[in-house]
Amino acid sequence: MTADNGNQPDKRNNTEDERQFEKQLHRISRSRSHMLVCFYTLPLYIVALILLLNEGRGVTFFMFVYMAVYAAFALDMVLRKCPRCGEQFFVRILFLNFVTRHCVHCGLSCRPRGNGGSTDGGRHF
Ligand SMILES: [Zn+2]
């Protein structure tokens, strides 16, 4: 049981819900950023792999670590659910769209709302 008998419990609940909503959107956005960093460092990974192979050194551990990080970030992204529609935020049918900032089901943006004002419709890359 809660002991709050405030004047406006609905307003308080709304604020708490909005905070949770923003928190989930922030986590989704962060998950996307992790995956993009991993994706954009792929050329560096390939160069490092070539350098290691040219030196005759083993690359098994290096490859394993990179693939494990990649898989962990991809799994994190796949498991993110949209706070509005409840579906997977980045996965539609079988394909993971890690570039989009919008829910692939309902179009909800994962950008923070505080700055700017475009709620939807604007495509930002
Ligand atoms: Zn959605």
Backbone and ligand atoms as CSV (ligand in chain L), in Angstrom:
chain,resi,resn,atom,element,x,y,z
A,1,MET,N,N,0.834,-1.194,0.000
A,1,MET,CA,C,0.000,0.000,0.000
A,1,MET,C,C,0.873,1.250,0.000
A,2,THR,N,N,0.456,2.190,-0.766
A,2,THR,CA,C,1.192,3.446,-0.775
A,2,THR,C,C,0.481,4.447,0.101
A,3,ALA,N,N,1.251,5.335,0.665
A,3,ALA,CA,C,0.696,6.299,1.606
A,3,ALA,C,C,0.486,7.667,0.980
A,4,ASP,N,N,0.474,7.736,-0.322
A,4,ASP,CA,C,0.292,9.065,-0.894
A,4,ASP,C,C,-1.173,9.309,-1.223
A,5,ASN,N,N,-1.704,10.302,-0.575
A,5,ASN,CA,C,-3.068,10.742,-0.850
A,5,ASN,C,C,-3.023,12.179,-1.330
A,6,GLY,N,N,-2.216,12.410,-2.308
A,6,GLY,CA,C,-2.023,13.769,-2.801
A,6,GLY,C,C,-3.248,14.290,-3.505
A,7,ASN,N,N,-3.179,15.533,-3.847
A,7,ASN,CA,C,-4.311,16.164,-4.504
A,7,ASN,C,C,-4.498,15.673,-5.931
A,8,GLN,N,N,-3.375,15.414,-6.605
A,8,GLN,CA,C,-3.462,15.057,-8.011
A,8,GLN,C,C,-2.666,13.787,-8.299
A,9,PRO,N,N,-3.196,12.664,-7.902
A,9,PRO,CA,C,-2.448,11.412,-8.135
A,9,PRO,C,C,-2.283,11.099,-9.615
A,10,ASP,N,N,-3.256,11.513,-10.421
A,10,ASP,CA,C,-3.160,11.240,-11.860
A,10,ASP,C,C,-1.976,11.971,-12.473
A,11,LYS,N,N,-1.793,13.223,-12.060
A,11,LYS,CA,C,-0.699,14.016,-12.609
A,11,LYS,C,C,0.643,13.407,-12.213
A,12,ARG,N,N,0.722,12.952,-10.962
A,12,ARG,CA,C,1.966,12.339,-10.500
A,12,ARG,C,C,2.262,11.055,-11.272
A,13,ASN,N,N,1.208,10.254,-11.469
A,13,ASN,CA,C,1.384,9.024,-12.231
A,13,ASN,C,C,1.799,9.317,-13.661
A,14,ASN,N,N,1.206,10.357,-14.239
A,14,ASN,CA,C,1.582,10.728,-15.599
A,14,ASN,C,C,3.043,11.115,-15.679
A,15,THR,N,N,3.504,11.894,-14.706
A,15,THR,CA,C,4.901,12.305,-14.699
A,15,THR,C,C,5.811,11.095,-14.573
A,16,GLU,N,N,5.436,10.180,-13.686
A,16,GLU,CA,C,6.247,8.972,-13.505
A,16,GLU,C,C,6.236,8.117,-14.772
A,17,ASP,N,N,5.061,7.993,-15.383
A,17,ASP,CA,C,4.966,7.234,-16.628
A,17,ASP,C,C,5.802,7.862,-17.729
A,18,GLU,N,N,5.741,9.201,-17.805
A,18,GLU,CA,C,6.534,9.891,-18.826
A,18,GLU,C,C,8.021,9.689,-18.595
A,19,ARG,N,N,8.418,9.689,-17.326
A,19,ARG,CA,C,9.829,9.475,-17.008
A,19,ARG,C,C,10.270,8.069,-17.429
A,20,GLN,N,N,9.424,7.089,-17.127
A,20,GLN,CA,C,9.725,5.712,-17.524
A,20,GLN,C,C,9.786,5.591,-19.044
A,21,PHE,N,N,8.847,6.251,-19.697
A,21,PHE,CA,C,8.778,6.249,-21.158
A,21,PHE,C,C,10.066,6.818,-21.752
A,22,GLU,N,N,10.495,7.971,-21.223
A,22,GLU,CA,C,11.728,8.601,-21.716
A,22,GLU,C,C,12.943,7.725,-21.426
A,23,LYS,N,N,12.924,7.079,-20.267
A,23,LYS,CA,C,14.025,6.202,-19.893
A,23,LYS,C,C,14.149,5.044,-20.885
A,24,GLN,N,N,13.014,4.461,-21.235
A,24,GLN,CA,C,13.027,3.363,-22.205
A,24,GLN,C,C,13.514,3.840,-23.566
A,25,LEU,N,N,13.075,5.033,-23.978
A,25,LEU,CA,C,13.525,5.576,-25.261
A,25,LEU,C,C,15.024,5.835,-25.242
A,26,HIS,N,N,15.529,6.301,-24.097
A,26,HIS,CA,C,16.964,6.549,-23.970
A,26,HIS,C,C,17.748,5.241,-24.089
A,27,ARG,N,N,17.236,4.191,-23.452
A,27,ARG,CA,C,17.906,2.883,-23.549
A,27,ARG,C,C,17.904,2.373,-24.987
A,28,ILE,N,N,16.800,2.564,-25.670
A,28,ILE,CA,C,16.700,2.140,-27.068
A,28,ILE,C,C,17.703,2.905,-27.913
A,29,SER,N,N,17.785,4.213,-27.692
A,29,SER,CA,C,18.719,5.045,-28.444
A,29,SER,C,C,20.162,4.641,-28.165
A,30,ARG,N,N,20.458,4.355,-26.915
A,30,ARG,CA,C,21.812,3.935,-26.541
A,30,ARG,C,C,22.157,2.591,-27.176
A,31,SER,N,N,21.199,1.692,-27.189
A,31,SER,CA,C,21.400,0.385,-27.803
A,31,SER,C,C,21.734,0.537,-29.281
A,32,ARG,N,N,21.019,1.437,-29.951
A,32,ARG,CA,C,21.275,1.704,-31.365
A,32,ARG,C,C,22.670,2.275,-31.557
A,33,SER,N,N,23.076,3.196,-30.680
A,33,SER,CA,C,24.403,3.803,-30.784
A,33,SER,C,C,25.503,2.757,-30.641
A,34,HIS,N,N,25.339,1.847,-29.697
A,34,HIS,CA,C,26.342,0.794,-29.517
A,34,HIS,C,C,26.520,-0.007,-30.793
A,35,MET,N,N,25.398,-0.365,-31.395
A,35,MET,CA,C,25.452,-1.184,-32.603
A,35,MET,C,C,26.080,-0.404,-33.756
A,36,LEU,N,N,25.761,0.875,-33.866
A,36,LEU,CA,C,26.337,1.682,-34.948
A,36,LEU,C,C,27.841,1.838,-34.779
A,37,VAL,N,N,28.292,2.029,-33.551
A,37,VAL,CA,C,29.741,2.125,-33.310
A,37,VAL,C,C,30.410,0.826,-33.730
A,38,CYS,N,N,29.790,-0.269,-33.365
A,38,CYS,CA,C,30.336,-1.579,-33.737
A,38,CYS,C,C,30.367,-1.717,-35.262
A,39,PHE,N,N,29.323,-1.286,-35.908
A,39,PHE,CA,C,29.253,-1.400,-37.363
A,39,PHE,C,C,30.288,-0.500,-38.043
A,40,TYR,N,N,30.421,0.726,-37.571
A,40,TYR,CA,C,31.347,1.659,-38.216
A,40,TYR,C,C,32.808,1.343,-37.921
A,41,THR,N,N,33.081,0.553,-36.907
A,41,THR,CA,C,34.464,0.164,-36.650
A,41,THR,C,C,34.834,-1.113,-37.394
A,42,LEU,N,N,33.920,-1.632,-38.183
A,42,LEU,CA,C,34.214,-2.844,-38.954
A,42,LEU,C,C,35.431,-2.682,-39.877
A,43,PRO,N,N,35.587,-1.556,-40.595
A,43,PRO,CA,C,36.798,-1.397,-41.406
A,43,PRO,C,C,38.078,-1.432,-40.567
A,44,LEU,N,N,38.053,-0.838,-39.386
A,44,LEU,CA,C,39.222,-0.892,-38.502
A,44,LEU,C,C,39.515,-2.326,-38.097
A,45,TYR,N,N,38.461,-3.056,-37.822
A,45,TYR,CA,C,38.613,-4.464,-37.451
A,45,TYR,C,C,39.265,-5.238,-38.587
A,46,ILE,N,N,38.823,-4.988,-39.801
A,46,ILE,CA,C,39.370,-5.702,-40.954
A,46,ILE,C,C,40.845,-5.334,-41.153
A,47,VAL,N,N,41.170,-4.058,-41.026
A,47,VAL,CA,C,42.570,-3.633,-41.158
A,47,VAL,C,C,43.420,-4.290,-40.081
A,48,ALA,N,N,42.939,-4.299,-38.850
A,48,ALA,CA,C,43.683,-4.931,-37.763
A,48,ALA,C,C,43.866,-6.419,-38.027
A,49,LEU,N,N,42.839,-7.037,-38.568
A,49,LEU,CA,C,42.918,-8.470,-38.892
A,49,LEU,C,C,43.992,-8.727,-39.946
A,50,ILE,N,N,44.022,-7.897,-40.976
A,50,ILE,CA,C,45.024,-8.046,-42.044
A,50,ILE,C,C,46.431,-7.844,-41.485
A,51,LEU,N,N,46.595,-6.828,-40.639
A,51,LEU,CA,C,47.913,-6.572,-40.047
A,51,LEU,C,C,48.372,-7.752,-39.198
A,52,LEU,N,N,47.455,-8.289,-38.416
A,52,LEU,CA,C,47.811,-9.440,-37.578
A,52,LEU,C,C,48.169,-10.645,-38.429
A,53,LEU,N,N,47.416,-10.873,-39.484
A,53,LEU,CA,C,47.694,-12.025,-40.358
A,53,LEU,C,C,49.022,-11.847,-41.086
A,54,ASN,N,N,49.331,-10.612,-41.503
A,54,ASN,CA,C,50.608,-10.357,-42.183
A,54,ASN,C,C,51.801,-10.594,-41.265
A,55,GLU,N,N,51.602,-10.371,-39.986
A,55,GLU,CA,C,52.672,-10.618,-39.026
A,55,GLU,C,C,52.743,-12.082,-38.626
A,56,GLY,N,N,51.805,-12.867,-39.110
A,56,GLY,CA,C,51.813,-14.293,-38.805
A,56,GLY,C,C,51.289,-14.619,-37.420
A,57,ARG,N,N,50.540,-13.706,-36.836
A,57,ARG,CA,C,50.023,-13.937,-35.487
A,57,ARG,C,C,48.615,-14.516,-35.560
A,58,GLY,N,N,48.220,-15.182,-34.517
A,58,GLY,CA,C,46.893,-15.782,-34.445
A,58,GLY,C,C,45.816,-14.727,-34.282
A,59,VAL,N,N,44.706,-14.924,-34.921
A,59,VAL,CA,C,43.625,-13.949,-34.863
A,59,VAL,C,C,42.373,-14.522,-34.211
A,60,THR,N,N,42.449,-15.729,-33.725
A,60,THR,CA,C,41.261,-16.396,-33.202
A,60,THR,C,C,40.647,-15.615,-32.036
A,61,PHE,N,N,41.488,-15.250,-31.079
A,61,PHE,CA,C,40.979,-14.542,-29.906
A,61,PHE,C,C,40.405,-13.177,-30.302
A,62,PHE,N,N,41.130,-12.466,-31.171
A,62,PHE,CA,C,40.684,-11.155,-31.625
A,62,PHE,C,C,39.321,-11.250,-32.313
A,63,MET,N,N,39.186,-12.235,-33.197
A,63,MET,CA,C,37.920,-12.425,-33.903
A,63,MET,C,C,36.796,-12.797,-32.936
A,64,PHE,N,N,37.127,-13.675,-32.002
A,64,PHE,CA,C,36.113,-14.111,-31.052
A,64,PHE,C,C,35.591,-12.936,-30.226
A,65,VAL,N,N,36.499,-12.100,-29.752
A,65,VAL,CA,C,36.086,-10.959,-28.930
A,65,VAL,C,C,35.213,-10.004,-29.747
A,66,TYR,N,N,35.638,-9.698,-30.968
A,66,TYR,CA,C,34.859,-8.766,-31.794
A,66,TYR,C,C,33.474,-9.329,-32.099
A,67,MET,N,N,33.428,-10.578,-32.470
A,67,MET,CA,C,32.135,-11.191,-32.792
A,67,MET,C,C,31.233,-11.286,-31.557
A,68,ALA,N,N,31.836,-11.539,-30.403
A,68,ALA,CA,C,31.044,-11.613,-29.167
A,68,ALA,C,C,30.447,-10.245,-28.838
A,69,VAL,N,N,31.245,-9.187,-29.004
A,69,VAL,CA,C,30.742,-7.836,-28.745
A,69,VAL,C,C,29.632,-7.504,-29.730
A,70,TYR,N,N,29.864,-7.830,-30.988
A,70,TYR,CA,C,28.876,-7.573,-32.038
A,70,TYR,C,C,27.567,-8.314,-31.731
A,71,ALA,N,N,27.687,-9.574,-31.371
A,71,ALA,CA,C,26.502,-10.383,-31.077
A,71,ALA,C,C,25.767,-9.849,-29.851
A,72,ALA,N,N,26.522,-9.426,-28.847
A,72,ALA,CA,C,25.891,-8.907,-27.628
A,72,ALA,C,C,25.102,-7.634,-27.934
A,73,PHE,N,N,25.692,-6.739,-28.713
A,73,PHE,CA,C,24.991,-5.496,-29.053
A,73,PHE,C,C,23.783,-5.774,-29.939
A,74,ALA,N,N,23.928,-6.700,-30.873
A,74,ALA,CA,C,22.799,-7.033,-31.746
A,74,ALA,C,C,21.663,-7.662,-30.944
A,75,LEU,N,N,22.019,-8.529,-30.018
A,75,LEU,CA,C,21.001,-9.165,-29.181
A,75,LEU,C,C,20.292,-8.130,-28.310
A,76,ASP,N,N,21.078,-7.196,-27.774
A,76,ASP,CA,C,20.494,-6.125,-26.962
A,76,ASP,C,C,19.498,-5.319,-27.784
A,77,MET,N,N,19.856,-5.062,-29.037
A,77,MET,CA,C,18.979,-4.290,-29.912
A,77,MET,C,C,17.704,-5.065,-30.257
A,78,VAL,N,N,17.863,-6.339,-30.514
A,78,VAL,CA,C,16.716,-7.170,-30.894
A,78,VAL,C,C,15.709,-7.258,-29.745
A,79,LEU,N,N,16.212,-7.272,-28.517
A,79,LEU,CA,C,15.326,-7.453,-27.373
A,79,LEU,C,C,14.619,-6.176,-26.936
A,80,ARG,N,N,14.996,-5.037,-27.497
A,80,ARG,CA,C,14.356,-3.772,-27.109
A,80,ARG,C,C,12.932,-3.707,-27.641
A,81,LYS,N,N,12.024,-3.401,-26.736
A,81,LYS,CA,C,10.603,-3.313,-27.108
A,81,LYS,C,C,10.166,-1.861,-27.121
A,82,CYS,N,N,9.285,-1.552,-28.026
A,82,CYS,CA,C,8.746,-0.200,-28.131
A,82,CYS,C,C,7.837,0.072,-26.929
A,83,PRO,N,N,8.033,1.206,-26.239
A,83,PRO,CA,C,7.172,1.506,-25.096
A,83,PRO,C,C,5.740,1.858,-25.495
A,84,ARG,N,N,5.521,2.208,-26.740
A,84,ARG,CA,C,4.171,2.578,-27.170
A,84,ARG,C,C,3.378,1.382,-27.687
A,85,CYS,N,N,3.970,0.600,-28.594
A,85,CYS,CA,C,3.192,-0.493,-29.197
A,85,CYS,C,C,3.559,-1.868,-28.633
A,86,GLY,N,N,4.685,-1.966,-27.926
A,86,GLY,CA,C,5.055,-3.233,-27.311
A,86,GLY,C,C,5.738,-4.221,-28.235
A,87,GLU,N,N,5.912,-3.849,-29.481
A,87,GLU,CA,C,6.585,-4.732,-30.443
A,87,GLU,C,C,8.093,-4.488,-30.367
A,88,GLN,N,N,8.849,-5.347,-31.054
A,88,GLN,CA,C,10.296,-5.148,-31.105
A,88,GLN,C,C,10.585,-3.850,-31.854
A,89,PHE,N,N,11.394,-2.991,-31.252
A,89,PHE,CA,C,11.587,-1.649,-31.790
A,89,PHE,C,C,12.274,-1.665,-33.148
A,90,PHE,N,N,13.282,-2.531,-33.307
A,90,PHE,CA,C,14.101,-2.504,-34.516
A,90,PHE,C,C,13.859,-3.688,-35.453
A,91,VAL,N,N,13.073,-4.647,-35.052
A,91,VAL,CA,C,12.902,-5.868,-35.848
A,91,VAL,C,C,11.490,-5.933,-36.409
A,92,ARG,N,N,11.430,-6.042,-37.727
A,92,ARG,CA,C,10.152,-6.263,-38.386
A,92,ARG,C,C,10.290,-7.575,-39.147
A,93,ILE,N,N,9.430,-8.504,-38.842
A,93,ILE,CA,C,9.462,-9.868,-39.323
A,93,ILE,C,C,10.809,-10.487,-38.930
A,94,LEU,N,N,11.786,-10.578,-39.806
A,94,LEU,CA,C,13.070,-11.176,-39.430
A,94,LEU,C,C,14.230,-10.210,-39.529
A,95,PHE,N,N,14.017,-9.046,-40.051
A,95,PHE,CA,C,15.128,-8.164,-40.358
A,95,PHE,C,C,15.338,-7.094,-39.283
A,96,LEU,N,N,16.590,-6.965,-38.866
A,96,LEU,CA,C,16.980,-5.961,-37.880
A,96,LEU,C,C,17.390,-4.697,-38.612
A,97,ASN,N,N,16.668,-3.639,-38.388
A,97,ASN,CA,C,16.995,-2.348,-38.985
A,97,ASN,C,C,17.691,-1.514,-37.914
A,98,PHE,N,N,19.023,-1.490,-37.929
A,98,PHE,CA,C,19.738,-0.798,-36.856
A,98,PHE,C,C,20.068,0.642,-37.212
A,99,VAL,N,N,19.637,1.103,-38.379
A,99,VAL,CA,C,19.902,2.474,-38.791
A,99,VAL,C,C,18.777,3.410,-38.340
A,100,THR,N,N,17.585,2.906,-38.331
A,100,THR,CA,C,16.428,3.764,-38.050
A,100,THR,C,C,16.391,4.249,-36.604
A,101,ARG,N,N,15.825,5.433,-36.418
A,101,ARG,CA,C,15.588,5.969,-35.081
A,101,ARG,C,C,14.123,5.826,-34.697
A,102,HIS,N,N,13.341,5.240,-35.568
A,102,HIS,CA,C,11.907,5.127,-35.336
A,102,HIS,C,C,11.516,3.663,-35.199
A,103,CYS,N,N,10.492,3.440,-34.401
A,103,CYS,CA,C,9.958,2.089,-34.250
A,103,CYS,C,C,9.498,1.604,-35.625
A,104,VAL,N,N,9.882,0.394,-35.992
A,104,VAL,CA,C,9.530,-0.104,-37.314
A,104,VAL,C,C,8.058,-0.513,-37.396
A,105,HIS,N,N,7.380,-0.486,-36.255
A,105,HIS,CA,C,5.959,-0.850,-36.257
A,105,HIS,C,C,5.044,0.386,-36.182
A,106,CYS,N,N,5.316,1.270,-35.225
A,106,CYS,CA,C,4.402,2.400,-35.035
A,106,CYS,C,C,5.029,3.743,-35.380
A,107,GLY,N,N,6.342,3.795,-35.628
A,107,GLY,CA,C,6.986,5.040,-36.033
A,107,GLY,C,C,7.407,5.941,-34.894
A,108,LEU,N,N,7.330,5.475,-33.662
A,108,LEU,CA,C,7.751,6.276,-32.509
A,108,LEU,C,C,9.255,6.550,-32.597
A,109,SER,N,N,9.635,7.813,-32.399
A,109,SER,CA,C,11.051,8.177,-32.459
A,109,SER,C,C,11.721,7.886,-31.126
A,110,CYS,N,N,12.977,7.457,-31.164
A,110,CYS,CA,C,13.707,7.205,-29.916
A,110,CYS,C,C,14.569,8.392,-29.523
A,111,ARG,N,N,14.416,9.502,-30.220
A,111,ARG,CA,C,15.148,10.717,-29.852
A,111,ARG,C,C,14.536,11.325,-28.610
A,112,PRO,N,N,15.366,11.960,-27.786
A,112,PRO,CA,C,14.798,12.672,-26.646
A,112,PRO,C,C,13.928,13.823,-27.110
A,113,ARG,N,N,12.848,14.072,-26.393
A,113,ARG,CA,C,11.871,15.058,-26.856
A,113,ARG,C,C,12.212,16.486,-26.476
A,114,GLY,N,N,13.036,16.662,-25.485
A,114,GLY,CA,C,13.267,17.987,-24.923
A,114,GLY,C,C,13.746,19.048,-25.882
A,115,ASN,N,N,14.572,18.710,-26.858
A,115,ASN,CA,C,15.168,19.730,-27.715
A,115,ASN,C,C,14.638,19.623,-29.128
A,116,GLY,N,N,14.160,20.674,-29.634
A,116,GLY,CA,C,13.730,20.643,-31.021
A,116,GLY,C,C,12.248,20.810,-31.137
A,117,GLY,N,N,11.538,19.775,-31.426
A,117,GLY,CA,C,10.111,19.933,-31.527
A,117,GLY,C,C,9.503,19.059,-32.593
A,118,SER,N,N,10.307,18.478,-33.460
A,118,SER,CA,C,9.711,17.624,-34.476
A,118,SER,C,C,9.362,16.297,-33.837
A,119,THR,N,N,8.095,16.023,-33.725
A,119,THR,CA,C,7.676,14.794,-33.079
A,119,THR,C,C,7.720,13.617,-34.019
A,120,ASP,N,N,7.331,13.828,-35.240
A,120,ASP,CA,C,7.416,12.758,-36.223
A,120,ASP,C,C,7.412,13.360,-37.614
A,121,GLY,N,N,7.656,12.533,-38.553
A,121,GLY,CA,C,7.626,12.997,-39.929
A,121,GLY,C,C,8.997,13.405,-40.430
A,122,GLY,N,N,9.816,13.994,-39.597
A,122,GLY,CA,C,11.134,14.427,-40.041
A,122,GLY,C,C,12.112,13.272,-40.018
A,123,ARG,N,N,12.818,13.089,-41.091
A,123,ARG,CA,C,13.815,12.013,-41.129
A,123,ARG,C,C,15.171,12.636,-40.844
A,124,HIS,N,N,15.793,12.134,-39.821
A,124,HIS,CA,C,17.097,12.655,-39.434
A,124,HIS,C,C,18.104,11.529,-39.440
A,125,PHE,N,N,19.204,11.747,-40.103
A,125,PHE,CA,C,20.281,10.758,-40.099
A,125,PHE,C,C,21.551,11.347,-39.607
L,1,ZN,ZN,ZN,6.253,0.990,-31.693
